[in-house]
């Protein structure tokens, strides 16, 4: 267990010097490739582009999760969602009391903290209670005189729902046929039209960014305020939001640091840095800007301020994707902006999220219909089908759209093995609760799942290695899988069934050894067992003994 943080011992920092105001401007669902200063020649984002010229642009900034509530839990707590047990979209599971929000530390240090307007933090509790004010009217202008502020303004106009059928709109600026369509999307009229329409949404969002910056200037506060602009994750068209590809997790992140606070950053105005950062780093960074030490439970790295930590030579950002709405799955990844490794722990499930929500977009529906009608091939067809392989490896420098999976290329076997081992080590260090399937949370997570996973009774290293063995899809692991399904540990039994399911008919000789798990006390394991038996060729239920009369 990690050492509990004693909040009452926090000292008021930086008494001898003025502290900066901190302003966060966030937009929704637009990955970095939608913004002009990130290289999109068809974008119209003059305010964000001007901010980049005045500040520093992070070329390799990542949302650790490709969906909003999971990403915000990471941001607020400065901890990975899988460490806390908040990785499943809209789950609201309880988390340990040792995890405390960044605003709690800032408020104790004298900051006035406001949030306008989005919360949705994905864990049990009252989201609004952490703030001095959290509402559609929350504003730094209402702070007590003399107090520094931390203020968030969330811009929602670029959300994926802005392309839904209940918000019809013709493209205003670009014609669909003029769009530079990226190669991972099929060339369909509906896709082109949605792409053109979303450029308009991004421009509208940029206008709102400009208004917030203008208000700060008019209030005479621009010289006293460090400004962050970033998007909450990628999106919004197919293979964006909910995916660990760059289009789902690579975000724009731009900071403007006024002259009086330049000593708090190693960057100069107009710089573009390749230093990798991710959302888990945001809380430690704003605490560092206020002169505060990073609390022991925060896992990120302060990249600005008096407590800045230089990136490691092998700095990689940890990525995660789990259940989205009603669609179960588990993917993990690492990237430094040059290489990307993704491990799919459900490689026999399609990676396309078949959850209902995104099909409000005409482009999504047209894409699915084209697949159903047999009109797609290559990467466009593969998006809708189970990948079969557990691993993806991309050279982002040569393949920025992640078209060519190098995982099976012998020339990259050494890189693949190194990143596989690094992900395994990262998950162990993070105590990734995703290894416990969500249907077991209620039974095992007492008082919280994170408490259970970090406890002495859970052999985390053993379970992690088992999950990697199970998803290797290799008969050499059969003895380990047989051992797992006989274990007294329900998580071991679960991964044993997953491994046998993935081996399928190759492991058919072991089907009878799985039959007792059809009566396992955990419904999630009974379901996993039925799936495994079906994959192994047992298409019908085994005969059950008659009940005594």
ZATOR-381778 format. One line per 4 residues: number of its first residue (from 0); for each residue x, y, z of C-alpha. Coordinates in pm, 1 decimal. Layout:
REM ZATOR-381778
NUM> X Y Z  ...
REM end
This chain:
REM ZATOR-381778
0> 0.0 0.0 0.0  111.3 354.7 -68.3  168.9 580.3 230.7  -145.6 785.8 305.8
4> -108.1 1157.9 244.0  -169.7 1374.6 548.8  -343.7 1674.4 397.2  -327.9 1885.3 713.5
8> 49.3 1898.0 699.9  48.8 2099.4 375.9  242.6 2423.3 413.1  150.9 2748.6 239.8
12> 409.9 2785.5 -41.0  591.6 3070.7 -209.0  532.9 3321.8 66.7  825.5 3526.3 -57.6
16> 712.6 3569.1 -416.4  397.8 3631.8 -613.6  216.0 3321.9 -729.6  76.9 3289.1 -1082.6
20> -287.6 3262.1 -1167.7  -353.3 2946.2 -1368.3  -613.5 2932.1 -1645.1  -709.0 2609.2 -1821.5
24> -903.2 2627.3 -2147.0  -1017.9 2284.2 -2259.4  -1201.1 2176.1 -2571.1  -1369.4 1844.8 -2638.6
28> -1292.8 1562.0 -2877.5  -1045.0 1732.1 -3111.5  -710.6 1559.6 -3149.4  -410.5 1773.9 -3238.2
32> -434.4 1707.8 -3612.0  -744.8 1929.3 -3631.9  -551.0 2244.0 -3535.4  -360.7 2471.5 -3772.8
36> -43.0 2513.2 -3568.3  -15.0 2132.4 -3556.1  13.2 2119.6 -3933.3  -345.0 2104.8 -4062.0
40> -341.0 2334.5 -4363.5  -719.9 2326.3 -4396.5  -782.5 2430.6 -4035.6  -894.8 2779.6 -3943.3
44> -780.8 2825.6 -3582.7  -627.3 3175.2 -3565.1  -658.9 3220.1 -3187.9  -496.6 2890.2 -3094.7
48> -229.0 2945.3 -3359.5  -152.9 3290.1 -3212.0  -135.2 3138.4 -2863.8  124.4 2892.2 -2991.6
52> 339.3 3175.9 -3127.9  329.6 3347.5 -2788.5  378.2 3029.7 -2585.3  512.2 2676.5 -2610.6
56> 355.9 2400.3 -2818.9  388.9 2039.6 -2701.6  416.6 1817.1 -3005.6  378.1 1494.8 -2806.7
60> 99.2 1559.5 -2556.4  -135.4 1272.5 -2474.6  -462.3 1205.5 -2304.3  -391.5 883.2 -2116.7
64> -745.3 767.8 -2201.0  -935.6 827.2 -2527.0  -1262.8 914.8 -2353.9  -1372.2 1206.1 -2138.0
68> -1469.0 1086.8 -1788.8  -1171.4 851.4 -1758.8  -936.6 1125.9 -1878.1  -1080.1 1377.7 -1631.0
72> -1035.6 1138.8 -1337.7  -667.8 1114.7 -1434.6  -635.4 1492.8 -1464.1  -809.3 1578.3 -1137.2
76> -622.5 1328.1 -922.5  -285.7 1322.6 -1099.6  -307.1 942.0 -1096.6  -373.3 679.5 -1360.3
80> -737.6 578.3 -1379.0  -649.5 204.5 -1374.9  -459.0 261.9 -1050.2  -769.4 413.2 -891.6
84> -1024.4 181.6 -1053.7  -1184.4 458.8 -1263.5  -1094.9 324.5 -1608.0  -1441.6 209.0 -1713.1
88> -1652.2 480.6 -1874.5  -1926.8 609.2 -1642.6  -1858.2 357.3 -1370.6  -1857.2 564.1 -1048.9
92> -1669.4 303.5 -845.4  -1538.7 412.5 -505.4  -1168.6 501.0 -479.0  -939.3 514.7 -173.1
96> -947.6 831.7 38.1  -574.2 874.8 -17.9  -646.2 1005.0 -368.5  -724.4 1375.8 -337.4
100> -801.9 1628.4 -616.2  -551.9 1890.7 -724.2  -790.1 2172.9 -626.1  -787.6 2060.3 -264.5
104> -415.5 2131.7 -242.1  -447.6 2460.0 -431.0  -733.9 2582.5 -215.9  -537.1 2502.8 99.2
108> -251.8 2707.1 -47.6  -477.7 3010.7 -92.1  -602.6 2969.1 -448.3  -962.1 3041.2 -549.9
112> -1067.1 2748.3 -772.3  -1352.6 2759.5 -1022.6  -1478.6 2514.5 -1281.8  -1700.7 2615.7 -1573.2
116> -1871.0 2378.2 -1622.5  -1794.6 2010.5 -1681.8  -1712.2 1756.4 -1409.9  -1798.1 1388.3 -1480.0
120> -1500.7 1256.7 -1281.4  -1605.1 891.9 -1296.2  -1570.9 796.0 -928.9  -1809.0 794.2 -635.4
124> -1861.3 1135.1 -477.4  -1993.2 1486.6 -529.9  -1802.0 1630.6 -826.0  -1892.2 1991.4 -753.0
128> -1785.3 1977.2 -389.1  -1414.1 2009.3 -463.8  -1443.9 2359.8 -605.6  -1505.7 2706.7 -465.2
132> -1759.1 2720.6 -745.7  -1848.1 2472.4 -1018.0  -2129.0 2581.3 -1247.3  -2208.9 2745.1 -1577.4
136> -2146.5 3080.7 -1408.9  -1821.5 2994.5 -1230.7  -1558.7 3259.3 -1307.6  -1230.3 3385.0 -1166.8
140> -1368.5 3741.2 -1161.0  -1578.6 3647.1 -856.5  -1279.6 3551.7 -641.4  -1201.9 3733.7 -315.6
144> -975.5 4034.1 -363.4  -607.6 3951.3 -365.0  -644.5 3575.1 -411.9  -467.8 3396.6 -696.8
148> -698.4 3179.0 -903.9  -709.0 2845.4 -1076.5  -992.2 2851.0 -1329.5  -1113.3 2601.0 -1588.7
152> -1332.0 2684.9 -1886.2  -1459.5 2377.8 -2073.0  -1565.5 2440.3 -2433.4  -1819.3 2179.9 -2546.0
156> -1897.0 2296.3 -2901.5  -1650.8 2050.7 -3059.3  -1799.1 1741.2 -2888.8  -1874.6 1441.0 -3112.2
160> -2247.3 1500.1 -3064.3  -2210.8 1825.7 -3259.3  -2223.4 1607.2 -3573.0  -2533.9 1412.0 -3470.5
164> -2857.5 1409.6 -3667.5  -3032.1 1642.4 -3422.1  -2776.8 1913.5 -3509.6  -2796.4 1917.8 -3889.2
168> -2572.9 2165.8 -4065.4  -2415.7 2203.9 -4404.8  -2041.4 2271.7 -4418.4  -1980.4 2647.1 -4413.1
172> -1620.2 2685.4 -4524.6  -1488.5 2372.1 -4693.8  -1666.3 2162.0 -4952.3  -1665.1 1787.4 -4878.5
176> -1483.9 1712.6 -5203.4  -1203.2 1951.4 -5100.3  -1121.2 1767.4 -4778.9  -775.8 1617.3 -4732.6
180> -901.1 1284.1 -4603.3  -652.6 1084.0 -4391.9  -582.8 730.9 -4520.2  -729.8 547.0 -4219.5
184> -1080.7 663.9 -4321.4  -1271.6 530.2 -4623.5  -1359.6 778.5 -4894.3  -1735.7 795.9 -4839.6
188> -1956.5 1102.9 -4903.4  -2089.5 1099.1 -4546.6  -1737.1 1079.9 -4401.4  -1625.5 1372.1 -4617.8
192> -1925.2 1580.5 -4517.5  -1876.4 1510.3 -4146.4  -1508.1 1598.0 -4184.3  -1595.0 1932.4 -4342.6
196> -1861.0 2002.6 -4080.3  -1619.0 1928.3 -3798.3  -1370.8 2181.3 -3934.2  -1647.8 2436.6 -3874.0
200> -1694.1 2311.4 -3517.9  -1321.5 2344.6 -3449.3  -1326.7 2699.2 -3585.8  -1622.5 2781.3 -3360.5
204> -1428.3 2639.4 -3067.5  -1126.2 2848.7 -3159.1  -1344.3 3160.9 -3153.3  -1449.4 3074.6 -2797.6
208> -1083.9 3029.0 -2699.7  -1017.9 3377.9 -2835.7  -1306.1 3522.6 -2631.3  -1170.1 3373.9 -2307.0
212> -822.9 3511.0 -2381.2  -966.3 3853.3 -2470.2  -1158.1 3863.3 -2140.7  -838.5 3783.9 -1951.7
216> -659.4 4066.9 -2132.0  -942.1 4315.1 -2069.0  -938.4 4225.0 -1699.2  -571.1 4320.9 -1686.8
220> -470.4 3970.8 -1578.8  -283.6 3834.5 -1881.5  56.5 3928.0 -1738.6  -23.4 3746.8 -1412.7
224> -171.0 3428.2 -1557.8  -21.9 3109.0 -1699.5  -259.3 2981.2 -1968.8  -300.7 2617.0 -2072.6
228> -503.2 2513.9 -2376.8  -564.2 2145.0 -2443.9  -829.3 1905.2 -2572.5  -969.3 1635.0 -2343.6
232> -881.1 1355.2 -2594.5  -901.5 1278.5 -2963.6  -1189.4 1230.3 -3197.7  -1443.2 1264.9 -3333.1
236> -1467.4 1071.9 -3654.4  -1418.9 692.3 -3675.3  -1099.3 553.4 -3515.7  -1064.2 865.2 -3306.1
240> -1236.1 880.5 -2970.1  -1219.4 544.9 -2783.5  -905.6 432.8 -2970.7  -543.3 428.5 -2856.8
244> -420.7 535.5 -3198.7  -287.0 892.7 -3221.3  -624.2 1010.6 -3350.5  -775.7 906.5 -3017.2
248> -511.9 1013.1 -2764.9  -279.2 1274.9 -2914.7  -402.7 1616.5 -2809.5  -309.4 1977.5 -2870.9
252> -143.1 2132.6 -2566.0  -18.1 2490.2 -2569.8  103.3 2698.2 -2275.0  154.7 3072.2 -2251.6
256> 379.5 3186.1 -1968.1  403.9 3561.8 -1904.8  742.8 3729.6 -1867.1  730.8 3756.0 -1488.2
260> 697.4 3376.2 -1455.9  944.5 3269.4 -1726.0  1173.1 3132.1 -1454.7  913.4 2857.7 -1397.0
264> 967.5 2699.2 -1740.4  1267.0 2586.2 -1947.1  1090.9 2697.9 -2265.1  1089.3 3026.7 -2457.8
268> 795.2 3192.3 -2637.4  738.1 3026.5 -2972.0  911.5 2702.7 -2876.6  786.5 2367.5 -3003.0
272> 900.6 2085.0 -2779.0  899.8 1711.0 -2843.2  917.7 1639.7 -2468.6  640.4 1383.1 -2406.7
276> 372.8 1475.5 -2152.5  32.5 1335.2 -2063.8  -269.2 1420.3 -1851.4  -132.0 1244.4 -1544.4
280> 135.8 1517.3 -1542.2  -106.1 1811.0 -1524.4  -182.1 1800.2 -1151.0  182.5 1775.4 -1039.6
284> 262.1 2057.5 -1282.6  7.9 2308.4 -1155.1  103.4 2225.8 -795.9  465.8 2286.8 -891.5
288> 371.8 2623.9 -1043.5  226.7 2712.6 -703.1  544.9 2593.4 -531.9  386.1 2279.1 -390.6
292> 546.5 1937.2 -365.1  384.4 1648.2 -547.4  172.5 1438.3 -307.2  291.6 1080.6 -274.6
296> -13.8 929.0 -445.6  22.5 1138.6 -763.7  197.3 946.1 -1040.2  273.7 1214.6 -1295.0
300> 576.1 1433.8 -1358.2  581.2 1810.3 -1304.6  705.0 1956.8 -1634.6  692.7 2321.3 -1518.7
304> 750.5 2512.9 -1198.7  989.8 2499.4 -908.5  949.4 2121.0 -878.3  1002.6 2038.2 -1246.1
308> 1140.4 1690.0 -1312.4  1336.3 1628.1 -1630.4  1191.7 1351.2 -1851.4  1364.5 1015.3 -1834.9
312> 1571.6 904.4 -2130.9  1310.9 636.2 -2207.0  1008.0 849.6 -2109.4  689.6 682.9 -2234.1
316> 328.8 783.2 -2177.4  91.8 515.2 -2042.8  -234.2 475.6 -2236.4  -546.9 281.1 -2145.7
320> -887.5 193.4 -2288.9  -1142.6 -29.5 -2115.6  -1522.9 -49.5 -2117.2  -1697.6 215.6 -2328.4
324> -2065.7 232.9 -2246.6  -2188.9 -127.0 -2294.7  -1880.6 -253.4 -2482.7  -1627.1 -444.3 -2271.6
328> -1260.4 -453.5 -2362.1  -911.2 -384.8 -2229.9  -625.8 -223.5 -2420.4  -302.7 -75.2 -2288.8
332> -32.7 120.6 -2466.4  291.4 314.7 -2446.9  418.9 597.0 -2663.9  689.0 862.0 -2670.0
336> 563.4 1026.1 -2988.5  812.4 825.9 -3196.2  698.6 469.9 -3127.2  361.9 329.1 -3021.4
340> 297.8 -11.1 -2865.3  -57.7 -130.9 -2801.0  -153.4 -454.3 -2626.6  -507.3 -578.7 -2682.0
344> -614.6 -807.4 -2397.4  -928.0 -907.0 -2592.5  -785.0 -971.3 -2940.7  -1079.7 -1183.9 -3041.8
348> -1314.8 -887.4 -2994.2  -1341.8 -623.2 -3268.1  -1162.6 -301.3 -3183.2  -1440.6 -96.0 -3338.3
352> -1662.4 21.3 -3054.8  -2007.2 -108.7 -3136.3  -2159.8 91.1 -2851.9  -2460.0 289.7 -2965.3
356> -2350.2 647.4 -2902.8  -2124.7 738.7 -3193.8  -2374.6 609.0 -3448.5  -2555.4 940.5 -3413.7
360> -2306.8 1055.9 -3678.9  -2395.9 991.7 -4045.1  -2032.4 911.8 -4124.6  -2013.7 635.1 -3863.9
364> -2332.3 474.8 -3995.9  -2215.8 495.0 -4357.6  -1882.3 338.9 -4262.9  -2056.3 47.5 -4092.3
368> -2296.2 -5.4 -4382.1  -2009.3 -8.7 -4632.1  -1846.7 -284.5 -4427.8  -2171.1 -480.3 -4398.9
372> -2217.1 -452.7 -4776.5  -1868.8 -592.4 -4841.3  -1738.7 -271.5 -4997.0  -1431.9 -226.2 -4775.9
376> -1086.4 -378.8 -4779.6  -755.4 -345.4 -4599.5  -740.3 -127.6 -4291.0  -1094.3 2.0 -4348.0
380> -1238.0 -350.1 -4335.0  -1011.6 -459.6 -4050.2  -1143.4 -184.6 -3822.9  -1472.7 -372.1 -3785.2
384> -1330.8 -716.5 -3724.7  -1138.3 -892.9 -3449.8  -765.0 -832.0 -3500.2  -662.2 -1181.5 -3390.2
388> -323.9 -1051.0 -3280.0  -265.7 -903.1 -2934.1  2.6 -657.7 -3037.5  38.5 -343.6 -3245.2
392> 365.2 -161.8 -3307.4  395.2 160.7 -3505.2  687.1 374.6 -3613.8  512.2 710.1 -3581.4
396> 788.4 900.8 -3757.7  743.1 697.4 -4076.1  374.2 611.7 -4029.5  193.2 895.5 -3846.7
400> -153.5 761.6 -3933.2  -67.1 412.4 -3794.2  -150.3 215.3 -4104.1  131.4 -43.7 -4093.7
404> 140.3 -268.6 -3788.0  502.8 -377.5 -3745.3  438.7 -629.5 -3466.3  495.6 -929.4 -3693.5
408> 794.7 -780.4 -3875.1  1114.2 -965.8 -3772.1  1314.4 -649.3 -3833.4  1138.6 -488.8 -3535.6
412> 1130.8 -790.1 -3302.7  1379.4 -633.4 -3060.1  1179.5 -310.0 -3033.9  858.1 -505.3 -2990.5
416> 1003.1 -713.6 -2707.5  1146.8 -408.8 -2531.7  815.2 -220.2 -2536.9  622.0 -532.1 -2434.6
420> 845.8 -568.8 -2130.7  818.3 -197.7 -2053.6  437.8 -211.7 -2064.2  439.6 -514.3 -1834.2
424> 661.4 -324.1 -1589.3  446.8 -8.7 -1617.4  128.3 -199.0 -1536.4  295.5 -361.3 -1236.3
428> 421.6 -28.1 -1108.3  79.4 131.9 -1157.7  -101.1 -164.0 -995.1  -341.9 -166.3 -1287.1
432> -685.3 -268.2 -1156.3  -796.3 -344.8 -1512.9  -658.1 -694.3 -1464.0  -959.8 -759.3 -1241.6
436> -1261.5 -780.8 -1475.2  -1528.4 -525.7 -1389.7  -1796.7 -788.8 -1312.6  -1578.2 -894.7 -1016.9
440> -1543.5 -541.6 -875.0  -1844.4 -563.0 -645.2  -1736.2 -893.2 -492.9  -1366.4 -814.4 -456.8
444> -1346.4 -438.2 -421.9  -1392.1 -400.6 -45.8  -1372.0 -117.0 46.9  -1238.6 -29.3 -300.2
448> -1090.7 -230.4 -582.1  -765.2 -34.3 -561.8  -736.3 -131.9 -194.7  -783.3 -497.1 -289.4
452> -530.6 -491.2 -575.6  -268.4 -307.5 -370.8  -314.6 -538.7 -72.3  -88.6 -820.0 38.0
456> -334.2 -1092.2 -65.9  -320.5 -998.5 -435.7  -14.0 -1127.6 -619.3  1.6 -848.6 -871.1
460> 318.9 -953.4 -1049.7  189.9 -1307.7 -1096.6  -148.0 -1192.2 -1233.1  12.3 -944.2 -1474.3
464> 241.6 -1207.9 -1617.8  -53.8 -1444.7 -1647.5  -254.6 -1187.4 -1846.0  38.5 -1144.8 -2084.5
468> 73.3 -1525.1 -2113.3  -298.5 -1565.8 -2178.1  -300.5 -1309.4 -2458.1  15.0 -1443.5 -2621.2
472> -205.2 -1709.9 -2788.8  63.9 -1977.1 -2778.1  15.9 -2344.3 -2686.7  339.1 -2333.8 -2488.1
476> 139.4 -2149.9 -2219.1  -119.9 -2426.7 -2185.0  25.5 -2572.0 -1858.9  12.2 -2225.5 -1698.3
480> -347.1 -2172.8 -1813.0  -454.1 -2512.7 -1673.6  -295.3 -2418.9 -1342.5  -478.9 -2084.7 -1346.1
484> -829.5 -2225.5 -1395.2  -776.7 -2446.0 -1089.2  -662.3 -2154.1 -871.7  -845.9 -2031.1 -563.5
488> -789.1 -1674.3 -688.9  -1085.1 -1564.8 -906.2  -869.3 -1328.0 -1110.2  -636.3 -1613.3 -1201.2
492> -933.4 -1828.2 -1298.3  -1059.5 -1548.4 -1519.9  -733.4 -1506.0 -1710.8  -700.4 -1882.7 -1741.7
496> -1035.8 -1894.5 -1919.3  -935.4 -1599.6 -2140.8  -619.7 -1780.1 -2247.3  -810.9 -2099.2 -2332.7
500> -1071.6 -1896.8 -2520.2  -801.9 -1735.8 -2732.8  -640.6 -2072.7 -2809.0  -984.2 -2195.8 -2913.4
504> -999.2 -2534.4 -3079.4  -621.7 -2574.9 -3038.2  -696.8 -2628.8 -2669.6  -1013.0 -2835.0 -2719.5
508> -863.9 -3128.5 -2528.0  -884.1 -2916.4 -2211.5  -1254.0 -2833.4 -2241.3  -1362.5 -3082.0 -1975.4
512> -1132.6 -2919.1 -1719.9  -1325.1 -2595.1 -1769.6  -1669.9 -2741.7 -1705.3  -1658.3 -2693.5 -1324.3
516> -1619.4 -2318.0 -1375.8  -1967.8 -2305.5 -1525.8  -2075.3 -2321.8 -1160.5  -1819.6 -2069.3 -1033.2
520> -1959.6 -1842.4 -762.0  -1869.1 -1536.5 -971.5  -2109.0 -1474.0 -1262.3  -1833.4 -1299.8 -1459.2
524> -1622.0 -1614.1 -1453.6  -1918.6 -1832.9 -1548.4  -1973.4 -1608.9 -1851.8  -1604.4 -1613.2 -1944.8
528> -1605.9 -1991.7 -1915.5  -1903.5 -2026.8 -2148.3  -1727.7 -1805.4 -2402.2  -1412.8 -2017.7 -2377.5
532> -1601.9 -2345.6 -2418.9  -1779.6 -2211.5 -2725.1  -1448.2 -2101.7 -2878.8  -1302.7 -2445.9 -2803.9
536> -1579.4 -2615.1 -3001.3  -1832.6 -2690.5 -2726.6  -2134.1 -2537.9 -2896.3  -2396.9 -2682.9 -2665.6
540> -2440.3 -2686.7 -2291.3  -2318.9 -3007.0 -2121.3  -2594.4 -3224.3 -1967.5  -2679.8 -3128.7 -1611.4
544> -2767.5 -3381.7 -1337.0  -3133.4 -3410.6 -1253.7  -3244.8 -3231.1 -940.3  -3380.2 -3462.8 -667.6
548> -3757.4 -3467.8 -643.9
REM end
